[in-house]
Amino acid sequence: MDTIFGLIYFGVLAVVGVAGYVISKNFVRRRLRFVDAVQSPIAPVLAGVLAFAIMWPLSFLPFVTTTTAVLAGFATAFGTASGVRALRRGEYIDRQLTP
């Protein structure tokens, strides 16, 4: 029974890590491409701390622990940094309303 809970916990960690990275990277590339403050070296750190602060109260749930909150913070920080690097290279998501 312990291995089933470990597998569920690992799945939650994987989903939180990948989702935090992808969502923050796409958010920076789509929404924050014209914001100069995101180019600051402190922006990924601030985003990671904010993600941790949001996830920490959820650590009282059964499969969400403090480790999950820390992983969400790191994933968000690395995703933000990756999105900023993509903006510097000129890669951004351009959505046009053309038929």
C-alpha positions as CSV (number, residue, x, y, z in Angstrom):
1,M,0.0,0.0,0.0
2,D,2.9,2.3,0.7
3,T,4.2,2.0,-2.9
4,I,0.8,3.2,-4.3
5,F,0.9,6.3,-2.2
6,G,4.5,6.9,-3.2
7,L,3.6,6.6,-6.9
8,I,0.7,9.0,-6.4
9,Y,3.0,11.4,-4.6
10,F,5.6,11.2,-7.4
11,G,2.8,11.8,-10.0
12,V,1.7,14.9,-8.1
13,L,5.3,16.2,-8.0
14,A,5.8,15.6,-11.7
15,V,2.6,17.4,-12.7
16,V,3.3,20.3,-10.4
17,G,6.9,20.6,-11.7
18,V,6.1,20.4,-15.4
19,A,3.0,22.6,-15.1
20,G,4.8,25.3,-13.2
21,Y,7.6,25.5,-15.7
22,V,5.4,25.5,-18.8
23,I,2.8,27.9,-17.5
24,S,5.3,30.4,-16.3
25,K,7.4,30.2,-19.5
26,N,4.3,30.7,-21.7
27,F,3.0,33.5,-19.5
28,V,6.3,35.4,-19.8
29,R,6.4,34.9,-23.5
30,R,2.8,35.9,-24.2
31,R,1.8,38.4,-21.5
32,L,5.0,40.0,-20.2
33,R,6.9,40.5,-23.4
34,F,6.4,44.3,-23.3
35,V,7.1,44.6,-19.6
36,D,10.7,45.8,-18.9
37,A,10.7,44.7,-15.3
38,V,10.7,41.0,-16.4
39,Q,14.2,41.5,-17.8
40,S,15.5,42.1,-14.3
41,P,17.7,39.3,-12.9
42,I,15.5,39.3,-9.7
43,A,12.3,38.5,-11.6
44,P,12.7,34.7,-11.7
45,V,13.5,34.7,-8.0
46,L,10.5,36.8,-7.2
47,A,8.3,34.6,-9.3
48,G,9.6,31.5,-7.5
49,V,9.1,33.0,-4.1
50,L,5.5,34.1,-5.0
51,A,4.7,30.6,-6.3
52,F,6.0,29.0,-3.1
53,A,4.0,31.5,-1.0
54,I,0.8,30.5,-2.9
55,M,1.4,26.8,-2.7
56,W,2.5,26.7,0.9
57,P,-1.0,26.9,2.5
58,L,-2.0,24.0,0.2
59,S,0.7,21.8,1.9
60,F,-1.8,20.8,4.5
61,L,-3.6,18.6,1.9
62,P,-2.8,14.9,1.8
63,F,-0.6,14.7,-1.3
64,V,0.7,18.2,-1.4
65,T,3.6,18.7,1.0
66,T,6.2,21.4,1.6
67,T,8.4,19.6,-1.0
68,T,5.7,20.1,-3.6
69,A,5.5,23.8,-2.7
70,V,9.3,24.1,-3.0
71,L,9.2,22.3,-6.3
72,A,6.5,24.6,-7.6
73,G,8.7,27.6,-6.7
74,F,11.7,26.3,-8.4
75,A,9.8,25.2,-11.5
76,T,8.2,28.7,-11.7
77,A,11.5,30.4,-11.3
78,F,13.2,28.3,-14.0
79,G,10.2,28.7,-16.3
80,T,10.3,32.5,-15.9
81,A,14.1,32.6,-16.6
82,S,13.6,30.4,-19.7
83,G,10.8,32.7,-20.9
84,V,13.0,35.8,-20.4
85,R,15.8,34.1,-22.4
86,A,13.4,33.2,-25.2
87,L,12.3,36.9,-25.3
88,R,15.9,38.0,-25.6
89,R,16.3,35.7,-28.5
90,G,13.2,37.0,-30.2
91,E,11.0,34.0,-29.7
92,Y,7.6,34.9,-28.7
93,I,4.1,33.5,-29.2
94,D,2.3,35.7,-31.8
95,R,-1.4,35.1,-32.2
96,Q,-3.1,36.8,-35.0
97,L,-6.8,36.9,-35.9
98,T,-6.4,36.1,-39.5
99,P,-8.5,33.6,-41.4
